């Protein structure tokens, strides 16, 4: 909480100047005419760069299972993890 900050008089004077400077800058920014400016949510245009999900039938079950240390009924067999 800012209320709990303990500042010296010198720090209070400096922080008051700094905050006033920030607020003055914000007032200046608010005076800018943005009527012909489109609103923006990100500085760079965001585009979906993912490829289309196309089934190319490249997964041959027998070839994939040939890499399995153990298999059962055409599936990978893994150790039981939940008791």
Secondary structure as GFF3:
##gff-version 3
##sequence-region A 1 83
A	DSSP	three_ten_helix	2	4	.	.	.	ID=ss1
A	DSSP	alpha_helix	9	30	.	.	.	ID=ss2
A	DSSP	alpha_helix	61	65	.	.	.	ID=ss3
A	DSSP	beta_strand	71	72	.	.	.	ID=ss4
A	DSSP	beta_strand	75	76	.	.	.	ID=ss5
###
